[in-house]
Amino acid sequence: MYQYDELDQSFIEQRVAEFRDQTRRHLAGELSEEEFRPLRLRNGLYLQRHAPMLRIAIPYGLLSSRQLTKLADITRHYDRGYGHFTTRQNLQLNWPQLADVPDILADLATVQMHAIQTSGNCIRNVTADHLAGINPEEVDDPRPYCEIIRQWATLHPEFTYLPRKFKIAVTGVKEDRAASQVHDIGLHLQRAANGELGFTVLVGGGLGRAPMIGHVIREFLPVPELLAYLEAILRVYNRHGRRDNIHKARIKVLVKSLGPARFREQVEDEWRAGRDHAPRLLPQQIERVRGCFRPQPYESLVDIDALAGRESAFLAWHRYNTRAHRVPGYRAVFVSLKAHGEVPGDMTAHQMESLATLAERVSFGLIRVTHAQNLLLADVRQSDLYEVWRKLAELGLAMPNIGTLTDMIACPGLDFCSLANAGTLGLARQIQTRFDDLDYLYDLGEIEIKISGCMNGCGHHHVGHIGILGVEKRGEEWYQLTLGGSANGFTALGEVIGPSLPRDEVAGAIERIVETYRAERLESERFIDTLRRVGLKPFRERAYATHPEAA
């Protein structure tokens, strides 16, 4: 993974000292909340419902065991002994004290971590496929390009105060595990017919109040032109983006208002006009960063039968929570943060420390954060799988449900967020309770449920096979259901199927929806494919069977 040099470390430490002084002045009454607000946001600090929330950057989701151990120590000493992993591959602390935040940032700096640009109207944490570098179908590893973008974007003087927050995702495979088509910019690595490496560039995706799927504005961009082209996009956005209306400030609104063709023309004009002085990636620059992501020192192994003679619980875990590796004798292991009865994405300090120790022993001391709020040990020897399963089971991290209905995405909702209209965590537990039979889950196959507590869509409900949006009605929590969303390969936005439901009726409606799927599906057909084939009508009718006037 990327290692800070002396310049990197000095920069981070100076930033900590700067924010320590800003916080001191604010607490002393020398800086008003209005003056302090942009300063704290640039350092990942929000004011939430009960306490400040600190969002810690995990670039492209890659952690060392030393970093995870430090996060465990921080959650124990400055929070309530746990952290929450998000869909941007970040970690959030929900209970820090404002006066302690400079100390937290100083502790993070000792392990080459920070919270810079995890909030505010700037380029946020750049995300990538969590199977980067080990997927047999990968065109190229996206992580070096994520790191190049991270370095370029950090405190970029021209793009520090954009009209609105800005998110970039990079992927190197057709299966879009980074949800790049619903980002402000999505970059898909590909090779031209002559073997040249480059990117397909998508712009204008996003969720929130006006969800949109990104548009391809360049089919092939040579790698050396990456930063120059990103600058052209951001200049057009900075020039024309709406700063007068927060709800219309995202680049997706600009792309829609201009039209993708006109937006593309403006970007291409800007790119050509600035090519003489724009940054170009030189081969030696790319190789310097690529050197941080060289393949691990794998042993010369062969694939083995790790299942022979093992109990059924291990077989189920192996099937659902592990994936193929490009190197013989190895396998990638998901660490499920979706144990039934627990908050999706939460992890205790003890679990973090124990997983860090395990990673040192079985996965080169590296841990990855996934887009779906789980973790990953990417490089586990097949001969170690049984031991890893037993240890994860002891830690409550071996729930064999990756890709199933209870592998839900959920934002913190009303329990923490000051913007939320409804709770998400209690609802997630209700659904887990209703679908607690693993054999039943396995029969259903792949179903993605995504839950958001408000229209900002942090739980990505718009692109869930089943999406759940919390709304407020007369001071009570209600939930709107959408069906048909997807963000993995064939990206689509879900459709609202009827009026919102009270909390205690949501799990029952979902059960009726999945039973409709079981009745309608063809052999081996996934939920999303059945839904697309037969349409929404039978699902809508069954979902509202107890409310015939709404069907």
N, C-alpha and C positions, 0 to 999 in steps of 0.2 A: 504494500500500500504506500501511498505518498508519504514521505517523511519531510517534516519542516527543516529548512536550512536556517542559518543564523538570522537571515533577513526576515523570514516568516515568523520565527519565534520572537524577535524583537518587536515586530509589528503588533503581534497579539498582546504582548506584555504592555506595550505603550497604550493600546486600546483599553486594556483593563484599568490602567492607572487613570486614564482620561475619564472613564465612566465612574470610577471610584470618587473622583473629585466632583463630577456632575451630581452623583447621588448624594454626597455630603452636602453640597450647596442646596439641593432640593429639600432635604430633610431639615436643613437649617433655615428654610424659608427664603433663601436667596434666589431660587428659581421657582417660578410658579408651576402648577401642573401643566398649564398650556405650554410653557417654555420647555418643561422637562419631557413632555410627551414624545416629540420626535426623537429625542436623545435615547429614551428607554426603548422605543420601538426599534431603533437601529441596532440595539443590543438584545433583541429577542424578548423583551419584557412587556407583557400585557397586564392590564388590570381586569381581573375576572370577577365572578360573582362573590366569591368568598375570600380570595387572596390573590396576590399577583401570580401570574403564570409565566414561567421562563421556558422558552423553546430553544433547545440545544441542537445545533447543526450536526448532522451525520452525513457528510458529503457522499452522494451516490450510495448511501446505506452501508458503508464499510467501517467496521469497528475492529480494533485490536483487543485482545483480552485485557491488556493493561488499561485501555480506555473504558471498557465495560466495568472493570473493577473499580475504577475511579467514579464512574456514574453511580455504582452501588454505594460507595462511600458518601457521595454527595447526597443521595436520596435519604440516607440514614441520618446524616448530621444536619441537613438543612431543610428536609421535607418530612414526609410521614412514612418513609421507608419503602417507597415504590415510585416508579415512573411510568409514563404512558407513551408508547410508540405510536407514531402517526402515519398517515398515508403518504406523507412527504419524506418518509425515512428519517424523521427527526425523533427526539425524545422531549417530552414536556414534563416539567415539574409543576404540580398544581398548588403547592402550599408553601413556597418560599416566602421569607420575610424580605421586604424591600431592602432593609439595611444589610441583609446578608448577601444580596445578589453580587456585589463586587467581589466578595470572598469566593463565591461559587465560580465566578468567571476566572478568578486567579487560579483556583484549583483545576479548572478545565484546561487552562493554558499550560499546566505542567505535563499534560498528556496530549498536547497538540490538538486541543478542541476549543470551540468558541460558540457564541450565539449570534455572531454578526450576520445581518441580513436574513434572519429567520422571520422577520416581520417588517412592516413598513412598505412604502411604495418603491420597491427596488427589485433587483433580480434575486429571487429566493434560492434556497438550497436546490441544486441541480440533481435530478433523480435519474436512476438507470434500472435496467433489468437486474433483478437480484441473482439470476443465474449467469451473469456476465462472466466470460472467461472460462466457463466450464461446459457450456451448452454445445453439443456436437454440431448443431445447425447454425452456429453463429457466423456471420460474415466477418466481424472483427469485434474485439473487446471495446465496448463503449466507454469504459471507465477512464482511460487516458484523456478522452475528449471532454468528459465531464470535468475532470480536474483542470484541464486547460481553460474551459469556460469559467470554472470557479475562480481561478486566479485572475483571469481577465475581468470578471464582473465585480470582484470584491472592491468596494469603494470606488468604482469607476466614476470619475468626476462628472461625466456627461449623463450618466444613467442612475444617479443616486436618488433623484427625486422625479420618478416617472409619474404619469397620471394615476397609475394604480399598481398594485403588486404584479409581479411578472414571474412566470414559472416556465422552466425548460426541462424537457425530458429527452433522453437519448437511448436508443435501443439498437441492437445489432441482429435481431431475428424478426421473422414475420409475426410470430406470436407476441403480441404487444403487452408484455407484463408490466411495462412502465406507464400504461394508459396515456401514451404520448399524444394521441389524437384529441384529448381533451385538455391539452396544455396550450399556453400562449404560443410557444414554439415547440414542435416535435421534430426530432432529428432521427431519421432512419438510415443507418449505415447500409451501403450497398456497393457492389462492384459493377462497373461498366463492362461492356462486351470485351474491351481491350485489357481488362484486369485492373483498371484504375479504381482506387477507393474513393468514395464520396458519400454524400448525404442526399436523401430526399428531404425537402424542407416543407413542413406544414406550419401554418400560422392561423391563429384565431380560434383555437379550441378553448373550452372552459366550461365550468359548471355554474353554480350560483343561481341567481335570479333569472338569468337568460342563458340556459345551457346551449352550447353550440359545439359542433364537431369541426376540427381544424380543416383548412383547405390546403392542398398542395400548391405552393407557389413556385417551386423549382423541383423538377424531377431529378436533377443530378447536379450537385454542387461539389467540385473537387475539394478535397480536404484542406489544402493550403488556403482556400478562400473562406474558411469557416468563420473566423472572427470578423473579417471584413463584411461578410453578408449579414451576420448578426447585428453589427453596428448599423448597417443600412436599414434593417427592419426596425430597430429601436429608434433611429432618427426619425423615420416616417411616423412612428407611433408618438414620439415625444413632440413632434411638430403638430400633429393633428388630433391626438387623443383628447377626449373630453375631460377637462379639469374642473368644470363647473357643476358636474353631477356625478357623485360617487357611484351611482348605479349604472352609469353609462360610460365609465372611465376605462374599462378593460379594452384590450386591443381587439377582442372578438367583436365588440360593438363597432369599432372603426372599420374592420374588415367587412362587416355586414353592410354598413352605411355606404362605403365606397364601392363595394362589390369586390370579390376576390381578384378579378382581372385587373381592375383599376389599381387596387392595392399592390398587386404584383408589379405593374408598370412603374409605380412610384418607387418601390424597393429596388427594382433593377436599375432605374435611372440613378438613384442615390448610390448604389453600389458601383456602377460604372464611373460616375463622377468622382468618387473618392478613392478609386483603386490605387492611384499614384502615392497616396499617403496613408492608406489604411493598413492595419496590421496583417501580415501574411505569415502563415505557419511554415517555418523552415523545417526540412527533414530532421535536422539535429535537435530542434526544439521538441518535435513530436517524439523522437526516440528517447530524449532525456526523460520525458514524463512516462512514456511507455515502459521504460526500464523499471519504474516503480510497480508495475503490474505484470512482471514476468511470471510465467507458470511456477508454481511451487515446486520444491525439490521432491517430486513424486518418486516413489519406489517403483521398480519394475515388477509389476504384479499382473495377474490374470484374473478375469472375472470368476467368482466362485458362487456356489449355491449357498447363500447365507440363510436359507429358510429351512433346510433339511432338519427335521426333528424338533423344530421350535414350536412353542405353544401358539394357539390361535390369536391371542392378543398381539403377539409380536408380528405375526403374519399380516394382521390388519394394519398395524402401524407401518410396516415396511411398504405395504401397497399404497397407502394414502399419504404418508409423511416422508417418503424418500423419492428421489428422482435420479435419472441416469446421469452419468458423468462422462465427459469426453475421454478420460483416461481410464484404461482397464484397471479393475481392482478397486475402484473408488465409487462413492455414491454421495449425493447431496442429501442432507437431512434437514427437514423443517422442524423447528422448535415451535410447537403450537402455543400461542398466547390466547387460545380460545377454549380453555377448559370450561366445561359446563358449570354454571354457577359463578364464574369469574367475569370480570370486566374485560371485554375484548381489547387487546393491546397493552394491558397493564402487566407489570413485572415487578416483583419485590426485590429488595436489595439482596436478600439471601439467594434468590434465584439467579440474579445477575452475577454475583460472585462465584457461585457454583458452576454456572455455565461458562464463565471465563476460564475457570480452572480446567473444565472438561475440554474446552476448545484448545487450550495449550497442549493437552495430551493427544487429541485425536484429529484436530483440524488446523494445524499450523498456527494456532493462536489467533485465528480470525473468525469474526462473526459478522453476518450480514443482516440488515433490516429489510424486510420486504414491503412492497407497496400495500399489501393486504394486512399489515399490522401483526406479522409473525416474524420470527428470526430464522436464520439458516446457518447451519454448519456445512460449508460448501465442499469440503475435501475429506470425507471420512472413508477410511479403508473399509472395504466390505467385511473384512474379518473382525472389525471393531463394532459393527452395527448392533449386535445383541447387547454388548456392554453399554453402548450409548443409549439404547432404548431403556435399559434398566435404570440408568442414572437419570435420564429425563423423566421417567415415570416416578421416581422418588421425589423429583422436584415439582411434579404436577405440570410438566411441560411436554407430555407425550400423548395428549388427546389425539386419537387417530381420526381426525376430521378435516384435514386439509382438503379444500375443494368441495366440501359438503355444505349443506344448508347452515350448519352451526358455525362454520368458519366465516363469521359475519364481520363486516366492517362497521364500526360505529364511532361517531364523534363523541366527545364527553357530554354533550347535551346540557340540559338544564341543571344537572348536578353540579356543574362547574362554570359553564360559559354564560356570560352576561348577555349574549346575543340570542341565546336559544329560546324557543317557544315551548319546547316540550322535552321531557326526559328521554334518553335513549338507553341508558344502562339497565334500568329496571325492565324495560321492554325486551332488551336482549336476553335477560335472564328468563323472562316468560317464554320466549321462543325456544330457548335451550331446554327448559323444562318440558315443553310440549313435544319436542323432538329429541328426547333423550335416549331413544332406542337406536343403537348404532346400526343394527341390521336393517332397520327401516331407513335410516339415512343412506346407507350404502345402496339400498334398492333404488332410492331416488336419484342417485348419481350426482352429477355436478349441478349445483344450484347456488347462485350468488345472491345473498341478501345484504343490502347496504342501507344503513340507517343514518339520517341526519336530523338534528334537533331544530334546524331552521333552514331558510331558503339559501343561506350561504353554501350549503351543500358540502361541508367538510367530510361527511360520511359517504360522499359520492353516490347518493341515492338515485340520481338521474341515470346512472349507467349500471345499476343493479338488475339482474334478472328479475328480482323482486326488490323494488325500492320503497322505502318507508320514510316519509317526511313528517316531522312533528310540526303541528300548527296549534295555535291558541284560539279557543272559542269561548267567549264569555268567562274568561279566567280559568278555563279548564284545558287539559292537554288532550289533543286529538291527533289522529294520524291519517295521512293521505297515502294511498297505495298506488304505485306505478308498476307496470310490467313491460318486459321486453327490452330493457336496457342491456348494454354490453360495452366493455372497453378492452376487449382482448381479441384482437384480430379483426372481427367484424364489429366495428364500433357503431352503436345506436343509442338513442335516447329513449328511455321508457315513456310509456303513455299512462296518464292518470286514468284509472278505470272506474272511478265513482267518487261519491262524497267521502269525507273523512270519517274515521271510526273512533270511538272512545278506546282508551288503552286496553281495557279488559276484553275487547272483541278482536284485537288485531291478530293474536296468535291463532284463534279459531278461523279467521278469514284466510290466513296463510295455509292452515291445514286443509281447508276446502280447495284452495288453489292447487296445492300439490296433489291432492286426491284426484282432481280433474286431470292433471297431467298423467297420473298413473292410468286413468281410464282411457285417455286419448292417445298415448304414446305408441309408436311403433317399436319393434324390437331394437334395443340398444340406442334408442333416440334420446338425446339430451332434452332437458326441460326447455331450454331456449329454442331448440330446433322444433319441438312440438308446438310451442307457442307461435312461432313464425309460420308454421304450416297450417294450423287450424284457426289462427286468429284469436283476438281477445274475447270474443263474445262468450264462449262457454266458460271461460275463467271468470269473467265479470259476473255472469249469472250465478255461478256457484259461490263466489266470494261474498256476494250480498244475498245469499239464500235466506238469511234471517232478516233481511231488510228488502222485501220484494219491491217496495216502492222505489228503491234506489237502483235496482238492477236495470 
